Every structure is written in structure tokens, then in C-alpha cells.
Amino acid sequence: MWFTSELRKLLGVNTDNMPRLTILSERQQGIVEAVETHFPSAFHGFCLRYVSENFRDTFKNSKLVNIFWNAVYSLTTVEFESKITEMVEISQDVIPWFQQFPPQLWAVTYFEGVRYGHFTLGVTELLYNWALECHELPVIQMMEHIRHQLTSWFNDRRNMGMRWTSIIVPSAEKGILEAIADARCYQVLRANEVEFEIVSTERTNIVDIRSRVCSCRRWQLYGLPCAHAAAALISCGQNAHLFGEHCFTVDSYRETYSQMIYPIPDKSLWTELGEGAEGGGAKVDITIRPPKTRRPPGRPKKKVLRVESLKRPKRVVQCGRCHMLGHSQKKCTMPI
């Protein structure tokens, strides 16, 4: 609750200018309540990794899991419902599971917020691991370590952004070029200045280049023109690179890293609280105590979040005493 309260202050939002944010999290009740309290108009979705792991652990059926992933990325409700029907035919138990995890909170076709292809908390996990080496430092050293990392990060990305000469960032440009390549096999029928009918061997789609909408919904969901939109834009002489969301532009990237991380003088030059004040600059004794929290049950765990495959092979333990595999030195019972 405290974090979302401070985040709201940092973003400078209030009831009158509340933006329609998209917030992704795991299914902790505290986060759900905090988002509802401080960002009532936000679209709150669940991390797909968390949802998929729960589904996999609940059913333990590889065929069901494969159909589930097809349902997750279905772009239309018709496709999604057909996949649900397939799952129900295999197991009726999926019905109560979907009641516990409503598709509106994770499925691409039903989620109302805009995620631009970000369906998991992978970005936050990368940031967590990025700052992992300073987690055990005292608070001042930890903040200084993070500040140094941010300074290098901002400088490197600022320089990289200045070298780009394209309209959109390279990752988005790659997606546009792939869409243009796929668009070559489509037949384009122009209805008026802005509406087009795109015919392919699989299906027919309707594109509106003014509203930036395609009936396949990929343009709206990912923020970049799909192959159908690219075909329509090319047919009327438009540059498809100009029809992506602003967040994908090089200008937006440069603006993101345009601010500087201000340097801080050496610790020996820091002014202690109370110096320079009236009355001889007496120091003020302040004791900062840890927040009042209730200790959770069990042994504390130090978990390193992993962003790689969920099927990562486990590390084989080798004993440092007898050099046998399968146990550690502390649990070794071999006679020496």
C-alpha cells in the first residue's frame, strides 16, 4: 500500500488527472487492494508467468498447457473460446480454474489495457538481478551503488539513442520490416480514403488507417502496424514507420534518457543535518528505526529471480569432502 501511494505521488496524479495506466503484478492480495485504492482507473493484469505456472501445476497435462498458451495469445474472442472448448473437452476441471483466474486479467483478447507485448514481470526481474550485488550493503552504500549504475545506464543509452537515424527504435523497426515483408502476398481493396479490405488465403481483414485499427487486433494490441495495416499503408503511399505508437519512436527514447543523474560530492564534504543553523550549528540527533513489520513465519529465503526458461536444469551438487555427486559437504556420511 505504501509503495503504490508513493508511486502515485511520484507520477503527480490525482483524481482529476488520473491516467489509464496498465499495471502488471502477481496475484498478491495486498497489491490488488493497493492498486484499487490508489489507481482505481488503472487496468490491472496478472503476470502470465505466474498464471501459466499455476495452470501447469494444477493440471500437469502437457496437451492442456499447449492449448492454454494458444488461448493466451489468441487475438480474437472466437479463437479464444474455441481453445477453451478444446480444454473443457479434455478436462472439466478447467471451468472452476477459469473462475478463479478470469481471462480479463491475463488473456490477450480480453484484457482491456495496453501492454505492447509485455505479458510478464521480466523487466522487473532484470532490474532486481541488475541491483542484486548491492542488496546486502548498508542503505547509503546501496543507494550510491544504484546511483552509479543508473548514471552509467543513462549515459550509455543516451549515446546509443543519439546514434540512431531511424524514425523508430531498432526493435520496433524490425517488427515493421517483418510486417512489410508479410504484406506482399496480400490483396488490397480500397473502400475509401482510410478504410481497406485486406484479402489473404487464410481470411479477410478490415483496416482503418485513420483510427489505426485492424480487425485482427494486432495493431491495437502491440502498438505497431500489423501485416494487414502495412499492406494498406503501402498501397496508398504511406510510410508504415510513421504509424507506430509514440513510445516506439527514437524521439521518445531520447527523451526518456535526456535527464541527468546529478553527481554527488565525496562523503567527507556532506553537510550534516543542523550545520549552518542558528545557535551555533548544533547537530541534531536523529535515529532512523526500521519500519514496524511483523516477521513472516519460517526461515527467511534469499531468492534470485531468474528470467530464463522455466525448464532450467538443476545444478548438480558435488561434495567437497568425498567429491561424490548428489550431496553437500555438510551432509556427507562417507568414511574418510
N, C-alpha and C positions, 0 to 999 in steps of 0.2 A: 504494500500500500504506500509506504514512504517513497519507494523508487518512482512509482508512477506519478505521485504527487510532485516530486522534484522534476521529473521529466516534463510534466505539464508546465511548470514554471519556466523551465529552460526553453521550451518551444514558444513561450509567450502567448499561449492560447487561453481563451476564456469561453464562457457560454455563448457570447455574441459572435466570435470568430472561430468557432471550433471547426477545424478541417476534417474531412472524411479520411482519416488515416486507416491504414491496414496494419494490424498488429498480429504477429505470429508468436505462438508460445506453445509449451507443453501444457498438459491438461491439469495444472495445479489449481485448486480451488481458490487459493489466495490471489493468483494472477487474474483469474476470471472476475472475481469481485472487484479487484483494483481497477481493471480496465472499465468495467461497468460504471464505477464511481467517478473516475477522472476523465475518461474518454468515452462518454455514453454514445456518441455518434460514430465511433470507430468500427471498422469491420474486423472482428476478432476471429482468427482462424487457428487451427491446430497444426503443429509441425507434422508433416507427412511421415517422417521417420518414426515418430512416436506412435502415430496411428497405425502404420504398417506393422511395426513390431508387435503391437497389441493384437492385431488381427492374426499375424503369423503364430504367435504364442498361444492364441485361443484355439485355433482350428488345426494347426500342424498338418496342413494339406497343401502340397506344392501346387496342385492344379487350381485350388481355390485362390491361393496367393497370386498366381499369374493372372487369373481373371480379375482379381481385385485391382491389380496395377493397371490393367486395361480400362477398368471402370474409372479409376482415379484420373487418368489423363483423357478421358472422353470429353470431346468439346461440345457435344450437344446432349440434351436430355434423352433423346431417343436412343443414342448409343449407350448412355449410362444405364438406362432402365433395362436395355437388352442384356447387359452384363450382369445386372442384379438378378434378372430372371435365371440366367445360367447358374449363378451361385446358389440360388434358392433350390434349383433342381438337384444340386449336389448335396446341400445340407440346409435344412430348415432353420438351423441354429443361427444362421446369419441374420435373420429377421430381428431378434432381440439385440444383436450386436449393433445393427444399424440404428436401432432406437437409442442405444447408449451413446453412439458416435454419429450424430446426424450428419448427412453428406453436406449440408450447408456450411459446415465448419471446416471442410477439407477438400471435397471433390471440386475439380476444376470447373465443371459445368454449372454447379450450384452456388459456389462461393461468390458473393456479391462484390467483394473488394477486388482491388487490382494488385496482383503480386508480381507481375512482369517475369514470370518463370521461377520465382523464388518460392519453393514449397517446403523447405526445411529450415532449421536453425543453423545451417552450415556456416553462415557468415559469423554468427556469434561464437561458434565453436572455434573457428580460426582465430578470432580475436582473443579468446580465452587462452588458447595454446600459445599465441603470439606473446602474451604477457606472463606466461607460466613461470619463467625463471625468476620473476620478482615477487611471486606470491608470498614467499616466506620472509621478505625483508620488512624492517620497520616501516611505518606508514610514510615517513618523509622520504626515505631512500626509495621506497616503492613508487611514490609519485614522481620523483626525479627520474627514475628509470623509465617510466612510461612516457614522461615528457621528452626525454632524449629520443626514444623510439618514434614518437609522433613527429618530432622535428625532422628526423631523417625521412620518415614516411612522406610527410607533406612535401619536403624538398624534392625527393625523387619523383614523386608523381606530378608535381608542378612542372618539373623539367620535361618529363615524358609527355605531358599534355601540350606543352609548347612546341614540341617537335612534330606533332600530328598536323597534317594539312587537309585532312578529310572533313566532311560535314559531321559525321557521327563517329563514335569511338570504334576501334577495330573489331571488337567482339560483335557489336551491332552490325557493322558493315559486312562482316562475314555472313550473318544471317540474311541480310538484304540480298547479297550476291547469290546465295543459295536459292532464295525465293525467285529471283530473276531467272536463274537457270531452269528452275522447275516450270516457270510460267511460259516457256517457249512452246510447250506442247498443248497449250490451251487455246480454244477458240473464243474470241471476244466478240460479243454482240452489244453494241452501244444503244441504250434505250433513250437517254437524253444527255445533257451536259455532265451529269455527275453519277448516273446510275448505269451499271453494266451487268450483263449476264455472261458468266464465265462457264463455258461448257468443256467438260473433260470426259474421258471414257468411264470414270467412276461415278460422277454426279455433276449437277449444275449448281453453281453458287451465284448469289447476288451481291454486288459490291457497290457501295456508295462512297465515292472518294471525298465528298464534302464532309460527311459525318464520320468518315474513317471507320466504316463498318463493313464487315463481310459476314455472310450468313454462316460460314464455317466457324466464326467467332475467334479465330486465332489472332486476328489483327487487334481486336479489343482486349484480349486476354494478355497478350505478350507485348503490346505497345509498338510493334514493328509490322510493316505491311507483309501479309502472307503472300503466297504464290499467286492466288487469285487477284489480290489487290495489285500486286506487281504487274500482272498481265493487263489489268485495266489501266493502270497509270502509264505503262509503256505505250499502249495503243493510242493514247491521247497526247503523247509527247511530254509527259510529266516525269520529273526526277523522283524515283521512289525513295531516295535517301532523304528527301525533304518531308516525308510523311510519317516519320517515326516520332515518338513522344520526345518532348524536350529533354528529358532526363538522359537520353541516349546521345545527345549532341556533344561535340567536343567543347563548345562554349560552356555547357553545363558542367562538364568535367573540370574545366579550368577554373570555373567559379567555385567549385567545391573545395579546391585546394589553394585558393587565392589568398586566404588569410594566413598570417604568420603565427608560429608558436613563439611567443616572446622569450628571449634569453633571460636568465636569472643570474645575478652575480654570485660570487663564491659565498659559501655559507658563513664565512668569517665576517662578511660585510652585511649580513642580515640584521635588521633593526629589531630588537626585542620589544615586545608589547610594553608600552608605558614609557619608553625612552622619548625624550623631547617634549614630554607633557609638563604642565605646570607643577610646581612643587618639587623640583629637583630631578624629575625624570625617574622616579622610583619605579622599580619593576613590579609588575602585577603577577602574583602567584595564581596560576590557573591550572587546575588538574583536570585533564580530559579523561573521563572514565568510559569504559566500553558501554555500549547500549545494554539496556536491561532485556535480556532474552532468556528464554527457557531452553536449557540444554536438551537436545533431542536424545531419545533412547538409543542404546547400542554404542559400539565403538566408532569413533569418527573415521570417516573414509576420505582418502585423498584420491580423487578420480581425475585422470587426464582424459578429457574429451577427445574422441577420435572422429575424424571427418572422412576417413577412408571407408572401404567396403565393410558392410556389416558381417561379412563372412571371413573376416581377417583371421588367419590361422593363429592358434595359441602358441606362445613361446614355450619351448621345452626347457624345463628346469634341470640343471646339472649340479650335482653335489660337489662342493669344494673340498670335501674330506676324502671321499672314496671315488669321486669322479664318475659315479653311476648316474644314469638319467632317471628322471621321474620323481626326485625328492631333493630337498634343500639340505644344507649342512646341518641346520638346527634339528632336522627330523631324521638324521642319519642314524641307523642302528647297526651298520656293518662293523664287525670287529676289525681293528687295525693292528 
